[in-house]
Amino acid sequence: MSKGRVVFVSAFHDYRTAKRASIHPIAKALANTGYDVTFLSTRFSRLSRRKGDSRLFLWDRANRFETVDNIRCYLWRTAFHPFATGSKLGDKLMGTLFPLYAELPNRDVDRMFAEADYLVVEATVAAVMLRRMRRLNPTARIIYYATDRLDTVGAHPYVRQRLEVDGALVHHVSLRSSVMAEDFGWATDRLTRIGFGIDPDDFVDDGTNPYAPGTVNAVSVGAMLFDQNFFRIAAPAFPDVQFHVIGSGAKFDAPSNVILHDEMPFRATLPYLRHATIGLAPYHRAAGVEYLAESSLKLAQYEYLGLPAVCPDFARGDVASRFGYRNDDPVSIEAALRDALAAAGSVAPRAFPTWDGIGERLLHPERYPDTALPGHALPHSNR
């Protein structure tokens, strides 16, 4: 018997893509532990073709259900989707389209919302559908999963405005970083925090080492806030290091010792991480990025594997195995790399809870005292 119906609503991710974020293992863990899980992917239209969306391979499989890992997957392709234009006038005009987008007809989507016990809304554009969710389902527990700050990922101003106005519809907000609490003044009585999980089975060493014997290798995975300029500075300064960039989505004039890899399935990236000398998190600076010190999944994976990590100062936090630098500053970048390389092989791996426990904390934070933020009470168990 199902423990409940959970619908994840994302504006960036589809469960079937190679690109992974914390929402993927949480969905899988809940499905494995007895929940009926559906993964709805939104903000996908012909406009997505222009931006090289990672979900384009699913174009002809959109608007129908597929089951993967016992999770029902649905990519909602629409005639259009609104977006941030980067200009005040453009954003003002685009803002008029968000209410229309939020109510575009789709019987499958309405049924998902109506039948859910839990609606997990990942940060950004999916938040404009809160009214639709509550109208169709007065009793579901609506959870806003704040994986990123809206300003940091460049969300349209309308999304924040609508989220604040409709905040009373949300049962609780689950933060990836306590730094983000200041963004949710409308939910001070409903703020919680969950950290990272690790599935140890994912990290079992299969013996495959993708690197040539005797080489020194630094690896970067992911595309978020990817800073090309870091490699233009770092690679020439360390010609004996091979810099591997996996799934950045960027093609740039890289130095000869920078190897660009296409996006690959999560498990395929793990040998590159496990056998690397150091890990890299080359974020460029953006609004409010300090939360990445607590919320960066790649940095957590480096910790789990005992890899020294090089990252900007704002993402270092208080983790001793991270070596920070100032963006675009050759002196500090070279120093961070030099110190990280010197620490290779001496970092103790960090233990993490499993994703099963993280999933339960996302749905039921009131059952877990460790989800409480200082000065904030845990939400009640109603809805």
N, C-alpha and C positions, 0 to 999 in steps of 0.2 A: 504494500500500500504506500502511495506517495506521501512524502512528508510535507508536500505543498508545491504549488506551481510558482515557479520563479521565471520572470521575464526580464532579461537584460536588454536595455535600450541604449545603443551606442550611435554616435554620429560619425565615428571614424573607423571603427573596427568591425570586421566580420569574423566569426569564429573560424572560418575556413582559410583565412589568409596565413601566409608564412609569418607576417609581422605579428608579434605577440606583445601583449601588455598584461598587467595583473588581472584584468577582467577575464582573460581567457582561462588561466588555471583555476580561478575562483569558480567560474561556470562549470568547468570539468569536475572539480572537487564536489560541488553540490550535486551534480548529476550522479557521481559515483556513490554518494552517501544517501541516496534515496529521494532526492527532489526531482520533480518534473521540470526540466529546464528548457527554455526557449531563448534564442539569441537573435534579437532584431537589430539589423544594421540599417541606418537611415542616412539622409543627406547624400543621395546618390542619384545622378541624372546625367544627361548628355554633357553638362558642364564638367563632370568628373573626368571626361576624356581629355580635356585640356590640361588638367593638372597631374596627369599620370597617376591617378588613384590606384592604390594597391589592390583594390577590389575589381578592377576591370576584367580580369579573367572570369569573373562570375556574371558578366553582362547578360549572357543568354540563359543564365540560371536564376535570374532575379524574379521576384514576385511569385515564388513558389517555395514550398518547404523541402529541405533536405535534412537528413539526420546523419550527424557525424558525432562519434563518441557518445551516443545516446542523448545528444543535444539537438533539438530542432532548430535549424538555421534558416533565416529568412532575410534576404537583401531586398529592401523596398526601393525599387527604382521608380522615380517620378519624372514628370515632364520637365520640372525645374527644381532647383533648390536655392534658397537665398544664402548669401555669404557676405563676409566683411570685404568691403571694396578698398579700404585704406584711405579713403577721402571722406571728408565731412558731408559733402553734398551727395556722394554716391551712397554712403551709409544711410543718410536720411531717406533717400529714395528706396533703397533696399529694405529698410526697416518696415515699409508698408507691406512687404511680401511675406514676412514671417508669420503673421496671423493666418494668412491664406494657406501657407505651407503646413502649418500645424493642424489644419482641418481638412487636408486633401483626403478624399474618400478612399478607403481600402477596407473591405470587409474582414480580410485576414488580420490586419492590424487591430481593428476594433475588437475582434474576437479574442486576440491575445490579451489586450488590456482588460476586457470584461471578465475573463476567466482566471486572471492571475491572483495569487495570494500575496505575492511580493513583486513590486515593479522597481527594478534597480536602474536608475537613470544615470548614465555616465556623464561626466562634466561636458558641457558645451551645448550644441544646438538641440540635442534631444530634450533639454529642459523646457523648450517652448510647448511641449505637448502635455504638460502637467494637468491643465484643465480638462483636456480630452480624456486623460486617464481617469481622473476623479469622477467626471461625469458618467463615464461608462462603468466605473467600479467604485462605489462609495466606501467599500470596506477594505480594499487592498492596502497593504503597508507600502507606501511609496518612499523609496530611499534614494537620496541624491548622493552618488558616489563621487566625491570630489578628488579625482585623480590628478587634476591639474588646475591651475588658476586660469580663469577665463582670459584675463589680460595677457598672460604669458603665451597662450596658444593662439592669440589673435582673434578671439571670438568677437562677433558683432556686438556692439553695445546693447542692442535689443535683448540679447539673451540674458544678460545680467539684470536688466530692468524687469523683464518678465519673471525671472526667477525670484527676485525680491518681492514683487507684487503677489506672486502665487505661492510664496513660501509656506503659508499656513497649510497647504495641501500636502506638504512633505512631513512624514512621520519623524525621520531623523536624517541628519547629514553625516556621512562617514568620510572623514578626512584621511588623506594619505600622509599629511604633515600637519603638526600642530601650528606651524607658522601660518597656515591658511585660515585659522580661526577668525582672524580680523576681517576676513571677507564676508563673514556670515553673521553680521549683527542682528539679522532678522531671525536667527535660529539659535540664540545663545542657550536656550533650554533644551536643545536637541542636537548638540554637537558631540560627536564621538570620533575616535581615531582607531584605525586598524593598520598594522604594519604589513610586512611581507611574509609570504610563505615560501617554502621550498619543497618540491617533491623529490626526495632523495633518489628515487628510481630514474629520474631524468638525468641525474648526474653520475650514474654508474659508469666507470671508465670502460669503454669498449676496446681500449688498446690502440685506437687509431690516432696517430699524431700527424697532423697535416703539414707540419713544418719540417724543413730540411734539417738533418742532424747537425748539431753544433751552432745553430743560428740563434740569434736573440730576436724575440718577436713581441711587439706591442699590438694589442688588438682593441678595436672599437666596434661596437655593435649598435645598430639603431639609427634613426633619422631625426629624432626630436632635437631641435635647436642645433643642428649639426654645424660645426664651425670649420669650414675648409681652411681658413687661414692658419689654424693651429698646425696643420701638417706642412704648410709652406714654410713655417718657422722651424718646427721640430725636426722634420726629416733631414734637411741639409745639415743640421747641427749634430745629428747622430747617424752618420752614413752606414755604420755597421749594424744598425737596428732595422729590421723589416717591420714596417707599419702596415697592419692589415685593417682595412675599413670594410665592414660587412653591412650591407643593406642601408647605406646612408641616403640612397636616392639621388646622390649628386655625382655628376661627372665633372671633374675639374682638372686643371693643369697641375697634376700631382708630381712631385719629385719622383725619381726613378725607384727609390726604395719604399714607395707607398703602393700597396697592392689593393686595388678596388675590387671587391666581391659583390656580386648581385645579392639581392635579398634571398635568404634561404630559410627553410623551416627551422623552428627553434632548436630542435634536437641536433640538426646539422651544424649549428653554431657552437655547440658545446665542446667538441674537441678543440676548436680554435681557442676557446676560453681556458679549458683545462690545461692545455699544454703551452699557453702563452707565458712569457716572462713577466709582463705587466699588463694591466688593463687600462684603457683610456675612456674618459667620458668628456669629449671635447664639445661642451655646450658653449654656444655664444650667449652673451648677456642679453636679457630681455626683461620686460617689466615683471617685477615680483619673483624672480627666479630663485630666491633663497630657499624656497620650500623643497627644491631638489636635493638638498642635503639629507632630507629624511625620506624623499619619495622616489629617488632614482632606482629603478629596478636593476639596471646594469651594474650600478655601484654595489647594490646588495648582492648580486651574483658574484662579483669579484670578491667580496668579503667572504662569502660562503666557500669559495674555492681557495682562499688564502692568497689572493693576488694583490700586490701593491697596486694602487690606482692613482692615475694622474687626472686631475679635474680642476676647473676654475675654483678660486678661493670661495666663491659663494656656495659651492656644492660640497665643500670639504666637511663642514660640520665639526664634530669633535672626534672623528674617527682617525685613529693614529696611523692606519695603513693607507690613508689618502694623502696625496701630496699636491698642494694647491698652487695655482699660478694666477697671474693677472692676465686677462685676455689681451692678446696682441702685444704682449711684452716679452721680447726674446729672452731677456735675462732670467725672468722668473720661470718661463716655460722650460728653459734649459736646466735650471736648478731643480725644478720639480721632477723632470725626467731622470736626471742624474741621481737624485735621492731615491726615487722609486726603483730604479735598476739596482741600486746598491742594496735595497731591502728585499729583493727577489729571493724567494726561498726561505725567508725568515718570518713570514706573517702566519700567525695561527688562524686557521679557518674559523669562521663564526657560525654558531648554531642558530637555526631559524625554526619557527613552528611550521607545521604542515599547512598546505592550502585548505585542507578540510576545516581546521580550526579557524582560519581566516574567513572562510565563507560563512561559518556560523556566527562569527563576530559581526560580519557585515549585516546579516539578517536580524540578529538578536543581540545587539550590544548590551542590553540591560542585564543579560545573563553573565556578562564577563566584566568584572571590575577594571581589568586592565585596558578597556576601551575608553574609560573616562578621561576627560581633559581636566587639568587643575582648574578649579573654580567653576566647573560646569557639572550639573547633575546629569546622570544618564536618563534617557527618555523612558517614559512608562511603556508597559507592554501592551497597551491597547492597540487596536488595529493589527 
